Protein backbone atom coordinates (compact mmCIF):
# COMPACT_ATOMS: atom_id res chain seq x y z
CA UNK A 1 0.00 0.00 0.00
CA UNK A 2 1.23 3.50 -0.77
CA UNK A 3 0.80 4.65 2.85
CA UNK A 4 3.31 2.04 4.01
CA UNK A 5 5.90 3.55 1.66
CA UNK A 6 5.20 7.04 3.01
CA UNK A 7 6.36 5.91 6.45
CA UNK A 8 9.89 5.76 5.01
CA UNK A 9 9.89 9.48 4.09
CA UNK A 10 12.27 11.49 6.30
CA UNK A 11 12.24 14.92 4.61
CA UNK A 12 10.91 16.85 1.62
CA UNK A 13 13.14 18.73 -0.84
CA UNK A 14 11.25 20.93 -3.31
CA UNK A 15 11.68 23.58 -5.97
CA UNK A 16 9.20 26.47 -6.18
CA UNK A 17 8.36 27.23 -9.82
CA UNK A 18 6.33 24.44 -11.39
CA UNK A 19 6.28 22.45 -8.14
CA UNK A 20 4.59 24.72 -5.59
CA UNK A 21 3.25 27.00 -8.33
CA UNK A 22 1.59 26.39 -11.68
CA UNK A 23 4.71 27.64 -13.44
CA UNK A 24 3.32 31.02 -14.44
CA UNK A 25 5.05 34.25 -13.49
CA UNK A 26 3.02 37.46 -13.49
CA UNK A 27 4.86 40.74 -13.93
CA UNK A 28 3.29 43.95 -12.61
CA UNK A 29 3.87 47.47 -13.91
CA UNK A 30 6.80 47.96 -11.53
CA UNK A 31 8.50 44.89 -13.02
CA UNK A 32 7.97 42.76 -9.92
CA UNK A 33 7.49 39.07 -10.59
CA UNK A 34 4.54 37.44 -8.83
CA UNK A 35 3.79 33.73 -8.38
CA UNK A 36 0.58 32.01 -7.40
CA UNK A 37 0.71 29.29 -4.73
CA UNK A 38 -1.93 26.66 -4.13
CA UNK A 39 -3.45 27.00 -0.65
CA UNK A 40 -3.67 23.20 -0.35
CA UNK A 41 0.10 22.89 -0.80
CA UNK A 42 0.55 25.45 1.97
CA UNK A 43 -1.76 23.51 4.28
CA UNK A 44 0.08 20.23 3.79
CA UNK A 45 3.48 21.92 4.21
CA UNK A 46 2.37 23.39 7.55
CA UNK A 47 1.09 19.98 8.61
CA UNK A 48 4.37 18.32 7.63
CA UNK A 49 6.35 20.92 9.62
CA UNK A 50 4.10 20.42 12.66
CA UNK A 51 4.67 16.67 12.42
CA UNK A 52 8.43 17.17 12.44
CA UNK A 53 9.31 16.65 8.78
CA UNK A 54 12.12 18.87 7.51
CA UNK A 55 11.20 20.78 4.35
CA UNK A 56 14.04 22.10 2.25
CA UNK A 57 13.37 24.53 -0.60
CA UNK A 58 15.97 25.01 -3.33
CA UNK A 59 15.06 27.56 -6.00
CA UNK A 60 16.86 29.55 -8.65
CA UNK A 61 14.50 32.47 -8.08
CA UNK A 62 15.29 35.22 -5.64
CA UNK A 63 11.95 36.58 -4.47
CA UNK A 64 11.37 38.17 -1.08
CA UNK A 65 7.66 37.37 -1.40
CA UNK A 66 8.33 33.67 -1.96
CA UNK A 67 10.67 33.52 1.05
CA UNK A 68 8.08 35.30 3.23
CA UNK A 69 5.37 32.85 2.11
CA UNK A 70 7.52 29.82 2.89
CA UNK A 71 8.67 31.14 6.26
CA UNK A 72 5.03 31.86 7.09
CA UNK A 73 4.33 28.18 6.51
CA UNK A 74 7.08 27.22 8.94
CA UNK A 75 9.74 26.24 6.40
CA UNK A 76 13.14 26.88 7.99
CA UNK A 77 15.59 25.90 5.25
CA UNK A 78 15.19 27.99 2.09
CA UNK A 79 17.97 28.23 -0.51
CA UNK A 80 16.88 31.10 -2.72
CA UNK A 81 18.86 32.29 -5.74
CA UNK A 82 20.64 28.96 -6.16
CA UNK A 83 22.51 28.75 -9.45
CA UNK A 84 20.98 26.45 -12.06
CA UNK A 85 23.42 24.10 -13.73
CA UNK A 86 22.39 22.13 -16.76
CA UNK A 87 24.79 19.46 -17.88
CA UNK A 88 24.58 17.70 -21.20
Secondary structure by P-SEA (a helix, b strand, c coil): ccccccccccbbbbbccccccccbbbbccccbbbbbbbaaaaaaaaaaaaabbbbbbbbccccaaaaaaaaaacccccccccbbbbcc
